[in-house]
Amino acid sequence: MHIIITGGSSGIGAAIAEIEMQRGARVSIVARREEPLRELRAQILAQYPSGQINTWAADVTDAVALERAIEAFEKSFGPCDRLIAAAGVVEPGELISQDMESFRAQIETNLFGTVNAVRAVYSGMVQRQSGQIVIISSGAGLIGIHGYTAYCASKHALAGFAETLRQEAKPNAIAVSICFPPDTETQQLAAELPLRSPAASAIIGDAKPWPADRVARIIVKGADRGRFEIYPGLQMALLGRFGAVVAPVLRWYFDLKIATVRKNQDH
């Protein structure tokens, strides 16, 4: 089985790569930076010396470069059986203060980077009438969070993309899954937290971030079972299943938290 992972040099993508290598899959990873890819490859091969792993440095927002990488992967390891679209970026900031470059970068990477990856493997899957596409969204794709205007927009867009793609892909025997992870222990989260607004922290609460390998195991298990929606943890599952029903209550609660934070800041 050939697994292609975007954004796989760290975090959830890297954890999925390790799981798939352990299971004997051929794994190809594309990410922006060469050095982390080289380090991850050496680390995985140290654990699984006979494993088959390819890496390629490319930005998912560059459709041509990404397609070139995936062509090279498929030439080496055969057609893509499962795509894990895990590349993503987040930079908190309110709409009024965040510059458009940062806003656009999050949309480009999180939404169009995923679309570019899917398009690079989709035609081949249609021709073969087989394959699986797994899209990594976020809990922020289920609700709005203060100070995450761009990020929430991009992750909500992925939910709509996946929902429609599932309808188009199913007649071609292609499975589509989308996962909504909670806060996960990654380098990206460590960089994000200092930028998180007090209002966002009040909304999100003190929930402890999940280990990346735990989230990765749930994603792989859900993909193996062919689930469309994959929810790590009860909170994400409840938001996913009943979010529309409880939305008025959540909005009231979030507004109350934001008002309390603002009141405290004024004093």
C-alpha positions in Angstrom: 0.0 0.0 0.0 1.3 3.4 -1.0 0.5 6.3 1.4 1.3 9.9 0.4 1.3 12.5 3.2 1.4 16.2 2.8 2.7 18.3 5.7 4.2 15.1 7.1 7.5 16.3 8.4 6.1 16.8 11.9 3.0 16.7 14.1 0.0 14.5 13.1 1.4 13.8 9.6 4.7 12.5 10.9 2.9 10.4 13.5 0.7 8.9 10.7 3.9 8.2 8.6 5.4 6.2 11.5 2.2 4.2 12.0 2.0 3.3 8.3 5.7 2.4 8.2 5.1 0.1 11.1 2.3 -1.6 9.2 4.6 -2.2 6.2 3.2 0.5 3.9 5.3 2.4 1.4 5.3 6.0 2.6 5.9 9.2 0.7 6.1 12.5 2.5 6.0 16.0 1.1 6.6 19.1 3.2 8.1 22.6 2.8 11.5 22.2 4.5 14.2 19.7 3.5 16.0 19.4 6.8 13.0 18.3 8.9 12.2 15.8 6.2 15.7 14.4 6.2 15.7 14.1 10.0 12.3 12.3 10.0 13.4 9.9 7.3 16.5 9.0 9.2 14.5 8.6 12.4 11.9 6.3 10.8 14.5 4.2 9.0 16.4 3.8 12.2 13.3 2.1 13.6 12.3 0.3 10.4 15.5 -0.4 8.5 13.8 -2.3 5.7 11.0 0.3 5.4 10.3 2.1 2.1 10.0 5.9 2.5 10.4 8.8 0.1 10.5 12.5 0.9 10.3 15.6 -1.2 10.5 19.3 -0.3 7.7 21.3 -1.9 5.1 23.8 -0.8 1.5 22.6 -1.2 0.4 26.0 -2.4 2.6 25.5 -5.5 0.4 23.1 -7.5 3.1 22.5 -10.2 5.8 21.6 -7.6 3.4 19.4 -5.6 2.3 17.5 -8.7 6.0 17.0 -9.7 6.6 15.5 -6.2 3.6 13.2 -6.4 4.6 12.0 -9.9 8.0 11.1 -8.5 6.5 9.3 -5.6 4.2 7.3 -7.8 7.0 6.4 -10.1 9.0 5.0 -7.2 6.3 3.3 -5.2 3.3 2.9 -7.5 -0.1 4.6 -7.5 -1.3 6.4 -4.4 -3.6 4.2 -2.5 -4.3 6.7 0.3 -3.6 10.4 0.4 -3.3 12.1 3.8 -3.7 15.8 3.3 -2.3 17.1 6.6 -0.4 20.3 5.6 -1.7 23.3 7.4 -0.7 26.6 9.1 -2.3 28.7 11.7 -1.6 32.3 12.9 -4.2 33.7 15.3 -5.3 37.2 14.8 -8.5 39.3 14.7 -9.7 40.4 11.3 -9.2 44.1 12.1 -5.5 43.6 13.1 -4.3 40.7 10.9 -2.6 41.7 7.7 -4.0 40.2 4.5 -0.7 38.4 3.7 -1.2 36.2 6.8 -4.9 35.8 6.2 -4.4 34.7 2.6 -1.5 32.4 3.5 -3.8 30.4 5.8 -6.5 30.1 3.2 -3.9 29.2 0.5 -2.2 26.5 2.6 -5.1 25.0 4.4 -7.7 25.0 1.6 -5.9 25.3 -1.7 -3.0 23.3 -0.5 -5.4 20.4 0.2 -7.2 20.9 -3.1 -3.8 20.8 -4.9 -2.9 17.6 -3.3 -6.3 16.0 -4.0 -6.2 17.1 -7.7 -2.7 15.6 -8.0 -3.9 12.1 -7.2 -7.6 12.2 -8.1 -7.4 11.5 -11.8 -5.3 8.4 -11.3 -7.7 7.2 -8.6 -10.7 7.7 -11.0 -8.9 5.8 -13.7 -8.2 2.9 -11.4 -11.6 3.1 -9.7 -9.9 2.9 -6.3 -8.2 5.0 -3.7 -8.8 7.0 -0.5 -8.5 10.6 0.4 -8.1 11.7 4.1 -8.4 15.4 4.8 -7.2 16.8 8.1 -9.4 19.7 9.2 -9.6 20.9 12.8 -12.0 21.4 15.7 -12.0 24.9 14.4 -13.7 23.6 11.3 -16.8 22.8 13.5 -17.1 26.1 15.4 -16.0 29.7 15.3 -13.2 30.8 17.7 -12.4 34.4 18.5 -9.2 35.6 16.9 -9.1 32.7 14.4 -11.0 34.3 11.5 -8.8 33.1 8.7 -8.0 29.7 10.2 -11.7 28.9 11.0 -12.7 30.0 7.5 -10.1 27.7 5.9 -11.0 24.7 8.1 -14.8 25.2 7.6 -14.2 25.3 3.9 -12.4 22.0 4.0 -15.6 20.5 5.5 -17.7 21.7 2.6 -15.0 20.6 0.1 -14.9 17.1 1.7 -18.7 16.7 1.8 -19.0 17.5 -1.9 -15.9 15.5 -2.9 -17.4 12.5 -1.2 -20.4 12.7 -3.5 -18.3 13.0 -6.6 -15.8 10.3 -5.6 -18.1 7.6 -4.4 -19.3 6.5 -7.9 -15.6 6.1 -8.8 -15.1 3.8 -5.7 -12.9 6.4 -4.0 -13.4 6.8 -0.3 -13.2 10.3 1.3 -12.6 11.0 5.0 -12.3 14.2 7.0 -10.9 14.5 10.5 -11.5 17.2 13.1 -8.7 17.0 15.7 -8.7 19.0 18.9 -5.6 20.9 20.0 -2.7 18.6 19.4 0.8 18.6 20.8 2.8 19.8 17.8 5.5 22.4 17.1 2.7 24.5 15.4 0.6 24.5 18.5 3.6 25.6 20.6 4.1 28.6 18.2 0.4 29.4 18.1 -0.3 29.5 21.8 1.6 32.8 22.6 -0.5 34.5 19.9 -3.9 33.2 21.1 -6.1 35.9 22.4 -7.4 35.9 26.0 -10.9 35.6 24.6 -9.9 32.5 22.6 -8.3 30.9 25.6 -11.4 31.5 27.6 -13.6 29.9 25.0 -11.3 26.9 24.4 -10.7 26.4 28.2 -8.0 24.4 29.9 -8.4 21.2 27.9 -5.0 19.4 27.6 -3.7 19.0 24.1 -3.8 15.5 22.7 -0.5 13.7 21.8 0.0 13.6 18.1 0.4 9.8 18.0 -3.0 9.4 19.7 -4.7 11.5 17.1 -2.8 9.7 14.3 -4.0 6.3 15.5 -7.6 7.4 15.5 -7.3 8.9 12.0 -5.7 5.7 10.7 -8.3 3.5 12.4 -11.1 5.6 11.0 -9.7 5.6 7.5 -9.3 1.8 7.6 -13.0 1.5 8.5 -13.9 3.9 5.7 -15.5 6.5 8.0 -16.3 9.8 6.4 -16.2 11.9 9.6 -13.4 11.1 12.1 -13.7 12.7 15.5 -10.9 12.2 18.0 -12.6 12.4 21.5 -16.1 12.9 22.8 -16.0 16.7 22.6 -15.3 16.7 18.8 -17.8 14.0 18.2 -20.6 16.0 20.0 -19.7 19.1 18.2 -19.7 17.3 14.9 -23.0 15.5 15.5 -25.0 18.1 17.4 -23.2 21.3 16.8 -26.1 22.8 14.8 -28.5 22.0 17.5 -26.5 23.5 20.3 -25.1 26.4 18.3 -27.4 29.1 19.9 -26.2 28.0 23.4 -22.6 27.9 22.3 -22.8 31.4 20.8 -24.4 32.7 24.0 -21.6 31.0 26.1 -18.8 32.3 23.9 -20.2 35.8 23.9 -20.4 35.7 27.7 -16.8 34.5 27.9 -15.6 37.3 25.6 -17.5 39.9 27.4 -16.1 38.8 30.7 -12.5 38.9 29.3 -13.1 42.4 27.9 -14.6 43.6 31.2 -11.5 42.3 33.1 -9.2 43.9 30.7 -10.9 47.3 31.1 -10.4 47.1 34.8 
